[in-house]
Amino acid sequence: MDAGIPMRSMFAGVSCVEMENGELSWDPTAEEEEESTARFTFVFENLKDQAVYMQCTGECHLERYMLALQKSRQVAGQVFGFYRESFEKLLRKDIKYQMLLPPVIKNEVVDEPE
């Protein structure tokens, strides 16, 4: 986000698993991944709110996949909100620091007294 590389949009990756009982779980632990029947990875971009990458490992019904996609989009929205808050804090610190610096004095030519 602050690496100095120009980008047109930001990205958020979301992991989700479907457990044997059909329950969906986000940001799973390694143990939950091992016990799951399906694993999903989605990457969303923030401008058009579109998925730019999807991966599914395991078996699941199309309805469960679509539900995982829909809910993961909402989770990505929360990640983008976190990005926004973090960046705003960074900017506020930068602006506060800039205000503490002495003003830049322009090189002006002053007429010498005669």
C-alpha positions as a printed Julia matrix, in Angstrom:
114×3 Matrix{Float64}:
   0.0     0.0     0.0
   2.85    2.37    0.79
   5.65    0.75   -1.22
   6.01    3.61   -3.67
   4.67    1.56   -6.58
   1.84    3.23   -8.48
  -1.27    1.06   -8.7
  -4.72    1.66  -10.12
  -6.49   -0.24   -7.37
  -5.88   -2.21   -4.19
  -6.42   -5.91   -3.65
  -7.7    -8.0    -0.76
  -7.38  -11.75   -0.47
  -9.93  -13.76    1.49
  -9.7   -17.41    2.57
 -12.74  -19.48    3.37
 -13.4   -23.15    4.12
 -16.5   -25.3     4.14
 -16.56  -27.72    7.06
 -18.06  -31.21    6.98
 -21.25  -29.93    8.61
 -21.67  -27.38    5.78
 -20.63  -24.38    7.89
 -18.49  -21.74    6.17
 -15.57  -20.27    8.08
 -13.36  -17.31    7.1
  -9.67  -16.85    7.91
  -9.37  -20.53    8.85
  -6.69  -22.04   11.04
  -4.46  -24.83    9.68
  -6.55  -27.33   11.63
  -9.79  -26.05   10.09
  -8.25  -26.29    6.64
  -7.28  -29.93    7.26
 -10.8   -30.79    8.48
 -12.59  -28.92    5.67
 -14.29  -30.47    2.66
 -13.61  -27.44    0.44
 -11.21  -24.48    0.52
 -11.76  -21.19   -1.27
  -9.42  -18.32   -2.01
 -10.8   -15.11   -3.51
  -8.96  -11.92   -4.42
 -11.0    -8.74   -4.94
 -10.04   -5.32   -6.25
 -11.56   -2.23   -4.68
 -12.62   -0.03   -7.61
 -15.17   -2.26   -9.31
 -15.64   -4.64   -6.36
 -14.87   -7.57   -8.65
 -13.18  -10.87   -7.97
  -9.94  -10.99   -9.96
  -8.87  -14.44   -8.76
 -10.74  -17.48   -7.46
  -9.55  -20.9    -6.43
 -11.52  -23.81   -5.03
  -9.97  -27.01   -3.71
 -12.25  -29.89   -2.79
 -15.9   -30.55   -3.53
 -18.85  -28.26   -2.9
 -22.24  -27.44   -4.35
 -22.57  -24.43   -6.62
 -24.93  -22.74   -4.12
 -22.32  -23.01   -1.35
 -19.63  -21.68   -3.68
 -21.79  -18.68   -4.6
 -22.53  -18.04   -0.91
 -18.81  -18.21   -0.11
 -18.12  -15.76   -2.94
 -20.83  -13.33   -1.8
 -19.8   -13.38    1.87
 -16.09  -13.18    0.95
 -16.83  -10.01   -1.02
 -18.27   -8.53    2.19
 -15.19   -9.61    4.15
 -12.97   -8.01    1.49
 -14.98   -4.8     1.99
 -13.97   -4.89    5.65
 -10.33   -5.39    4.64
 -10.56   -2.38    2.32
 -12.04   -0.39    5.22
  -9.02   -1.38    7.32
  -6.71   -0.27    4.49
  -8.52    3.07    4.33
  -8.29    3.67    8.07
  -4.61    2.72    8.15
  -3.79    4.99    5.24
  -5.73    7.88    6.79
  -3.76    7.48   10.03
  -0.54    7.49    8.06
  -1.56   10.65    6.22
  -2.58   12.37    9.45
   0.82   11.59   10.98
   2.55   12.86    7.85
   0.51   16.08    7.8
   1.12   16.6    11.54
   4.86   16.11   10.96
   4.82   18.52    8.0
   3.18   21.17   10.19
   6.02   20.87   12.74
   8.7    21.59   10.14
   9.88   25.18    9.76
   8.42   26.95    6.75
  10.49   26.93    3.59
  12.03   30.31    2.94
  12.12   31.26   -0.69
  15.29   32.78   -2.05
  14.24   36.32   -2.63
  16.52   39.05   -3.86
  16.41   42.01   -1.52
  17.52   45.4    -2.78
  20.53   46.57   -0.88
  20.23   49.97    0.78
  21.84   52.82   -1.13
